[in-house]
Every structure is written in C-alpha cells, then in structure tokens.
Amino acid sequence: MRILFIRYKKSKSVLEGGEQCSQRNYNVLKSLIGNDNITTYYIHNEFIKKTPADYIKGVFYFLKNYYFGLSPKRVREITIEASKYDIVFIDRSVFAIIAKALKEERYKGKIITFFHNLEYDYFNAKLKKHQIGRNIVLNCVDKNDEYACKYSDSIVVLNERDKNAVKERYGRIADIIVPITFADKYNQEKFTDKFTREKPQCLFLGTYFPPNNEGIEWFMKNVYPYVNIDVKIVGKGMSKLRDNYSIPDKVEIISDVPELKPFLEDADIMILPIFSGGGMKVKTCESLMYGKNIIGTDEAFEGYVLDYDKVGGKCNTPQEFIEKIKEFGNNPRPRFNMYSREIFLEKYSENIVIKLFEKIL
C-alpha cells in the first residue's frame, strides 16, 4: 500500500495548531505503512519565497474554487502523480478540488479527506465582516467542503459537532471521528512537585488569529482587572497583538518561540477564553499532555471528554473566570495536574488513534 499525502505547507518555524494535527496524521500513517510507502506533496513551502505575481494568480484562482496555492496546472500534476499510489490522503478539505479532479480522471485508488474544521464556519469566524474578498473566500472553502463530501471515498472529522455540521450542510455522514491527539513529548519519570503560586502565573498559548486575539482581549477587559495574576501570552505572530487589540502593558507577550516546554512547565494555569472557531483546540490537548491546570470555555473543551472541575474549570462568563481563578489563588494546588496527564494518556495520545486510522485505509 502506498499513500500520497497532500498537506498544507512545509514550515521553517514552529508548527501551529492545524499543522500539528497534520503532522500527527502523517506520523500515524507512516507508522502503519512504513516510511518508504508514504510521499508528501506540499501545497506551500515557506522555504520558497512567493512573488507578487503568485499572489495575484492566487486571487484569480480563488474565484474558480482553487484554494490559495492550487491552480489547474498543479491539480493536473497531482492527478498524474496520484496514479502511482493506492491512496490519496487530502489533509484539509479546502484542497478537495483535487478529489474532484481525481474522480473526473477516473483515479482507481481510494481518496480520503480529513476535515480540520467545517471550513465555512472556520473562515466565517476568521475573516472580518467587511473584509475585502470575504465572500469569495467563503464561497471557495464552501465549494471545497462540498467537493470533499461528494468525491471522497472516506471523510474524517475531529468531533461529533463537526460530524453533525457536515451532515447538515452537505448531507454526507463522516466515516469516522478521529480526535486531536499528540505524540507524547513529555514522557519523563519525574514531574514538578511545586504548588501554584498565591499570585498565579497564567499562560495563554495560541497563534495570532482572530478567535484567539478576541478571546484574550475579552479576558483582559472582563477578567484580568479583577484578579491578582500574572499573564504571559505566547504564540506565533503574537508580537502584533498590541497593534490591533487592547492588552495591558504589564502583560508579557512572547512571539515565535522555538520551544514551548519551559513556558508550559512554569505556568500555574492555562487560560483558554476561546468563544469561536471549529474543530478541536490543539492548545487544549497540548495542555493536557503537560499535565496543566486548565480554565477554558465550552469552545476550548469542544470534543474533549473529561471532568472539567478536575482539570481546572469550565467558564464562559467573566464572573465564572474570576471565581475560578480566585480559588487557585486562595487554595494552592499542585502545578502538575495528574488528572490532566492521565486523561491525555488515556484518550488523546497519538497511539490511541492508530486503530481508527487502520479502519479507513
């Protein structure tokens, strides 16, 4: 069995949320069929600089439902290359015009498309309401999600919410749910025995992205002034946050760090005030892996099955966040949350999903 793995980009920096999930998918497939039997095709390559002409052509092709990076020529190249493989795994439904082309060319292998979100909902949340070209982008991703449902032999979603949304919008029932998981990068014999501080160190982890930006701004306006905490914001592109959002000067912002582990280990509490988006939040899984106390919203915990009180707390209003954070300040508890770690190992470590992937190959 040989697989052509279509993924978003070859990155020269730290992988952000979606790409971490893509890497998980690749790692699991490689473990099942062997390194020599899987080939990656990157739609984007950060090592190759884009020219202005590339962006102009990209905008034009958007109108024809080719998500940025694709073109009729590149899709033809992929369909020719695909003839050498038994399976084409399209890792992001925004590229499902490839599935359409493969079926039209009578590709004899199996087409699997992985939904990282219902992309229409994701971009509807991501793009500003009056942003130029917004409707063009929404139409493009909507059509590709439709192509994924119409032309894929199997489709994979992250959670029950996305399964229901895909069925309602496109009439296709997902073949399998494969949740966010991580390869265990925190596998060690001893964990810290320190307790949370009287003035808790809170960490917000995330890339510069509207739902993240709006969530942390909401927290800063509605929660931060009423609790005694230190806050660090860490993530790709977050150096731009103060340019467009209201973040107090006392809050430390650290952008594009090569290693997140020191920040995660030092934090008393992970704060996840996320109110929009899709799929499952990778930062939640990463926090579980490092055994963190987590305070987050319904959206932050979407798709995760766990005891919210044991992991930290589920909060959706300013008052709920304030009360929960004050609990930590008044009643110190272990900085390393063993329950979070155990839930990760039981339900969200990479080896858990191997059998799920076996079912769709």
C-alpha positions in Angstrom: 0.0 0.0 0.0 1.3 3.4 -1.0 -0.1 6.8 0.1 0.2 10.3 -1.5 -0.2 12.7 1.5 -1.4 16.1 0.4 -0.7 18.7 3.2 -0.8 22.5 3.6 2.8 23.5 3.9 6.4 22.7 4.7 7.2 25.1 7.6 10.5 26.6 8.6 9.3 27.5 12.0 7.3 26.0 14.9 4.2 24.2 13.7 0.9 25.9 14.6 -2.2 24.2 15.7 -3.6 22.8 12.4 -0.1 21.8 11.2 0.5 19.9 14.4 -2.7 17.8 13.6 -1.4 17.3 10.0 1.9 16.1 11.4 0.0 13.7 13.7 -1.9 12.3 10.7 1.3 11.8 8.8 3.1 10.1 11.7 0.3 7.7 12.2 0.0 6.8 8.5 3.8 6.4 8.3 3.7 4.0 11.3 1.1 1.9 9.7 2.5 1.5 6.2 6.2 2.4 6.6 8.3 5.4 5.8 9.1 4.3 2.2 5.4 3.9 1.3 4.2 7.5 2.0 5.1 10.6 0.0 4.2 14.1 1.0 3.1 16.8 -1.5 3.2 20.3 0.0 0.8 22.9 -1.3 3.0 25.6 0.2 6.7 25.7 1.0 7.9 28.5 3.4 11.4 28.0 2.1 10.4 29.3 -1.3 9.5 33.0 -1.4 6.3 34.0 -3.0 6.3 36.7 -5.7 3.6 39.4 -6.2 2.6 37.5 -9.3 2.0 34.4 -7.3 -0.5 36.3 -5.0 -2.3 37.9 -8.0 -2.7 34.5 -9.7 -3.8 33.0 -6.3 -6.6 35.6 -6.0 -7.8 34.8 -9.6 -7.9 31.0 -8.9 -9.9 31.6 -5.7 -12.7 32.6 -8.0 -12.6 29.2 -9.6 -12.5 27.4 -6.2 -8.8 26.7 -6.1 -7.8 27.5 -2.6 -4.6 29.6 -2.4 -1.6 27.6 -3.6 -3.5 25.5 -6.1 -4.1 26.1 -9.8 -5.4 24.0 -12.6 -1.8 23.1 -13.6 -0.8 22.0 -10.1 -4.0 19.9 -9.7 -3.2 18.2 -13.1 0.3 17.4 -11.8 -1.2 15.9 -8.6 -3.6 13.7 -10.5 -0.8 12.4 -12.7 1.4 11.7 -9.7 -1.6 10.1 -7.9 -1.7 7.2 -10.4 1.4 5.7 -8.7 -0.4 5.5 -5.3 -3.2 3.3 -3.8 -4.5 6.1 -1.6 -4.6 9.9 -1.8 -4.9 11.4 1.6 -6.0 15.1 1.4 -5.2 16.6 4.7 -7.5 19.7 4.7 -10.8 19.8 3.0 -10.0 23.2 1.4 -8.0 21.2 -1.2 -10.8 18.9 -2.1 -10.9 20.2 -5.7 -8.1 17.6 -6.0 -10.6 14.9 -5.1 -13.0 16.2 -7.8 -10.2 16.1 -10.4 -9.2 12.6 -9.4 -12.7 11.3 -9.8 -13.0 13.0 -13.2 -9.8 11.4 -14.3 -11.1 8.0 -13.1 -8.4 7.5 -10.4 -8.7 3.9 -9.4 -7.3 4.3 -5.8 -9.0 5.5 -2.6 -9.5 9.2 -1.7 -9.6 10.1 1.9 -10.2 13.7 3.0 -9.5 15.0 6.5 -11.7 17.8 7.8 -9.8 20.0 10.3 -13.0 22.0 10.7 -16.1 22.7 8.8 -14.1 25.3 6.8 -17.0 27.6 6.0 -17.6 28.1 9.8 -13.9 28.5 10.4 -13.4 31.2 7.8 -16.6 32.9 8.7 -15.1 33.3 12.2 -11.6 34.2 11.0 -12.4 36.9 8.4 -13.7 40.3 9.4 -17.3 41.0 8.4 -16.3 43.8 5.9 -13.0 42.3 4.7 -12.4 42.7 1.0 -12.8 39.3 -0.8 -14.6 37.7 2.2 -17.4 36.3 0.2 -15.0 34.9 -2.5 -13.0 33.1 0.2 -16.2 31.7 1.9 -17.6 30.5 -1.4 -14.3 28.8 -2.3 -14.0 26.9 1.0 -17.7 26.1 1.0 -17.4 24.5 -2.5 -14.3 22.5 -1.5 -16.0 21.1 1.6 -18.8 20.1 -0.8 -16.3 18.5 -3.2 -14.8 16.6 -0.2 -18.2 15.2 0.6 -19.1 14.4 -3.0 -15.9 12.9 -4.3 -14.0 11.4 -1.3 -14.4 7.7 -0.6 -13.9 8.4 3.1 -14.1 11.6 5.1 -12.7 12.0 8.6 -13.7 14.7 11.2 -12.4 15.7 14.6 -15.5 15.6 16.7 -19.3 15.0 16.9 -20.0 18.7 16.3 -18.2 18.7 13.0 -19.8 15.4 12.0 -23.3 16.9 12.6 -22.3 20.1 10.8 -21.0 18.3 7.7 -24.2 16.2 7.6 -26.5 19.2 8.0 -24.7 21.3 5.4 -23.7 18.8 2.8 -25.7 15.7 3.5 -22.7 13.4 4.0 -22.1 11.3 7.1 -18.5 11.2 8.1 -17.0 7.8 8.0 -15.0 8.2 11.3 -14.2 10.6 14.1 -10.5 10.9 14.9 -10.0 13.4 17.7 -6.9 15.7 18.2 -4.0 13.7 19.7 -0.3 14.3 20.3 2.7 12.2 20.3 3.8 12.2 23.9 6.7 14.8 24.0 6.5 15.0 27.8 7.3 11.4 28.6 9.5 11.6 31.7 9.8 9.8 35.0 9.5 12.8 37.3 7.3 15.9 37.3 7.4 19.1 39.3 6.1 18.9 42.9 5.7 22.7 43.1 2.3 24.2 44.1 0.5 27.0 42.3 1.5 30.5 43.4 -0.5 32.8 45.6 -0.4 35.1 42.5 -0.9 32.5 39.8 1.2 32.6 36.7 -1.4 32.2 33.8 -0.4 31.3 30.3 -2.4 31.9 27.1 -1.0 29.8 24.2 -2.0 30.5 20.6 -1.1 31.9 17.2 -2.2 35.4 16.0 -5.6 34.5 14.8 -9.0 36.4 15.3 -10.7 33.9 17.7 -7.5 33.8 19.8 -7.0 37.5 19.7 -10.6 38.4 20.5 -10.7 35.8 23.3 -7.6 37.1 25.1 -8.8 40.7 24.6 -12.1 39.8 26.2 -10.3 38.2 29.1 -8.1 41.3 29.6 -11.1 43.6 29.6 -13.5 41.5 31.7 -11.4 39.3 34.0 -7.8 40.5 34.4 -8.6 43.8 36.2 -10.5 41.8 39.0 -8.0 39.1 39.8 -4.4 39.0 41.1 -2.5 37.2 38.4 0.5 37.4 36.1 -0.2 36.6 32.5 2.1 35.6 29.6 0.8 35.4 26.0 3.0 33.0 23.9 2.5 32.1 20.2 3.3 32.6 16.6 2.8 36.2 15.4 1.6 37.4 18.8 4.1 40.3 18.7 1.4 42.0 16.5 -1.3 41.7 19.2 -0.9 45.1 20.8 -1.1 46.8 17.4 -4.8 45.9 17.0 -6.1 44.8 20.4 -6.2 46.2 23.9 -3.7 44.3 26.0 -2.3 45.9 29.3 1.4 46.8 29.3 2.0 44.6 32.3 1.1 41.5 30.3 4.2 39.9 28.7 3.9 38.9 25.1 6.4 36.4 23.6 6.3 35.7 19.9 7.6 32.8 17.8 9.5 30.9 20.5 11.4 27.8 19.3 10.4 25.8 22.4 7.1 26.0 24.4 8.0 23.5 27.1 9.6 26.0 29.5 6.5 28.2 29.4 4.2 25.3 29.9 6.1 23.9 32.8 6.3 27.3 34.6 2.6 28.1 34.3 0.2 27.5 37.2 -2.9 27.8 35.0 -3.6 27.6 31.2 -6.3 30.1 30.4 -8.3 29.4 27.3 -11.0 32.0 26.8 -12.0 30.9 23.2 -15.5 31.6 22.1 -15.5 30.8 18.3 -13.8 28.6 15.8 -14.2 25.0 14.8 -12.7 21.5 15.1 -10.9 20.9 18.4 -8.3 23.1 20.0 -4.8 21.8 19.8 -3.7 24.0 22.7 -6.1 22.1 25.0 -4.5 18.7 24.0 -1.0 20.1 24.5 -2.0 21.5 27.9 -3.3 18.0 28.9 -0.1 16.4 27.8 2.0 18.7 30.1 -0.3 18.0 33.0 -1.6 21.5 33.3 -4.5 23.1 35.3 -6.8 24.4 32.6 -9.5 27.0 32.8 -11.4 27.3 29.5 -14.7 27.9 27.7 -17.1 25.4 26.1 -15.3 26.1 22.8 -11.9 25.4 24.3 -13.1 22.0 25.5 -15.2 21.1 22.5 -14.6 17.5 21.6 -12.8 16.6 24.8 -14.4 14.1 27.2 -13.2 14.9 30.8 -14.1 16.2 34.2 -13.9 20.0 34.0 -13.5 20.5 37.7 -10.7 18.0 38.0 -8.8 19.5 35.1 -9.3 23.1 36.3 -12.7 24.5 35.4 -15.1 25.3 32.6 -16.0 29.0 32.5 -17.9 31.1 30.0 -18.7 34.4 31.8 -16.4 36.9 33.5 -17.7 36.0 36.9 -17.1 32.3 36.4 -13.5 33.0 35.3 -12.9 35.4 38.2 -14.3 33.0 40.8 -12.3 30.0 39.5 -9.0 32.0 39.3 -9.5 33.3 42.9 -10.0 29.7 44.0 -6.5 28.9 42.7 -5.0 31.9 44.5 -6.7 31.1 47.8 -6.2 27.4 47.7 -2.8 26.4 46.2 -2.8 23.0 44.4 -0.1 21.0 42.5 1.2 22.9 39.5 1.3 19.5 37.8 -2.2 18.2 37.4 -2.0 14.4 37.4 -5.6 14.1 36.2 -4.9 16.1 33.1 -1.9 14.0 32.3 -3.8 10.7 32.8 -6.7 11.9 30.6 -4.1 12.7 27.9 -2.5 9.3 28.1 -5.9 7.5 28.2 -7.7 9.4 25.4 -5.5 11.9 23.5 -2.1 10.4 22.9 -1.1 9.5 19.4 -1.1 5.7 19.8 -4.8 5.9 20.7 -5.8 6.7 17.2 -3.8 4.2 15.3 -6.6 1.7 15.2 -9.0 4.4 14.0 -6.8 5.1 11.0 -6.5 1.4 10.3 -10.2 1.3 9.7 -10.2 3.8 6.9 -7.2 2.6 4.9 
